[in-house]
Amino acid sequence: MQPRSVMDALRLPPMRFITSWWPWRSLLYLTTGGAVGLAAGAVLLGLLLAGAALSLLVIGLAGFLAAALSGIVVARVERRRLRMVDDIRLTDPHRRPDRPGLRRWVATRLAEPATWRELGYTMLMVTALCWLDGMVVALWFWIVTALVGGPLYIHDETPLSLTLAGAVFGVILGIVLLYPLSAWAAARAAITQAVLGPRMETSAELTEVARSRARLVDAFEVERRRIERDLHDGAQQRLLALSMQLGLARLELPPGAPGAEPVARAHELAKEALTELRELIRGVHPKILSDRGLHAALLEVADRAPLPVDVEVALPERLPGAVEACAYFVVVEALANVAKHSAATRARVVASVSGGRLTVQVRDDGRGGADPARGSGLSGLADRVAAGEGTVALASPVGGPTVVHVELPCGS
């Protein structure tokens, strides 16, 4: 597998690393880093001095604004330079102004945290990073040049064989020193990515993401209840009426009549379909959960389970519908996994509320060794809990027991 960054290349065998382009790309990256830093420092210093020296307020303010916005240009250059040592492409974090015009563009940029982060990176680069880049590159060039060029400038009593040996040693040492030089280039690239990489800009955006996820969860729950109601009031009632009509027709037909057996078979199929539809409705959204709450719904799940299940629920009041639904389906999925995979003889469900969080724990005495990566339904369970901003912890040593611990914020 080809390395995608100098950090990956440093893990290669020495001969592969030395014969690759990564050491020289690192050298070019650090060399241009020193040049960019010095140029940015000169321009930034000039703009600040111009803004401070000019007496006119407007011109001075323009100079300071230009200095503040200069980090945008430097950051754009740095994102392009990063490709020398890393295949990653950093996206531009700046948003497009909602209206055209220079004034609106400046106002938008000054209001973005990314602008000030880029200015901070520019100041760091001007005051420290570019000098370190230059020192690393200059030291490497000085050591290699001093040793390799020894036979050209050493003309005293030193034997030529010694200076030639020093030149050979200089070549070997220069190759070896490419490792720390490339390591510094990787560190510089990591600093650039950490500061100039994309991120959530404000807590307001994080809050909006959380709200939007909550709206999606609520909308999904409303839609699920609508489907449950339509199935219960529509398809289930028609199927029940069909089953009753077939039952009446079955009673009217005398035994041994030509149509008695097909009608009886159709009646049994209708009853089976009605049972399956009821199970489907219960899976979409159980009516008992809406009418009587989580405690009663968990007791019903335990009664339907293929193994004995102890239920301990301590809820002071009804919880929000989305929380109850999430906890219910977590228990259903967990008990289904117990029945399919654990070979357990007994399970236990405990639910309680403390500190505004609902805690649900499902424990079994099975053989353990549960692994979400094997597709046992635990990954889907974790996704469901994550949608409700909850957390999941799994303990399942080989030999058992298996414990699924879920916490959900309930605002109680």
TAHU-V93828 format. One record per run of one state. SS is the DSSP state (H for helix, E for strand, - for the rest). FROM is the first residue (numbers start at 1). TO is the last residue. Records with the same first field share a line. If there is no record, write none. Layout:
# TAHU-V93828
SS: FROM-TO ; FROM-TO
This chain:
# TAHU-V93828
-: 1-4 ; 10-13 ; 19-21 ; 54-56 ; 85-85 ; 87-101 ; 111-112 ; 149-149 ; 154-159 ; 197-202 ; 253-259 ; 286-286 ; 293-293 ; 305-307 ; 315-320 ; 343-345 ; 355-356 ; 365-371 ; 375-377 ; 388-390 ; 397-401 ; 410-412
E: 5-5 ; 86-86 ; 308-314 ; 346-354 ; 357-364 ; 391-396 ; 402-409
H: 6-9 ; 14-18 ; 22-53 ; 57-84 ; 102-110 ; 113-148 ; 150-153 ; 160-196 ; 203-252 ; 260-285 ; 287-292 ; 294-304 ; 321-342 ; 372-374 ; 378-387
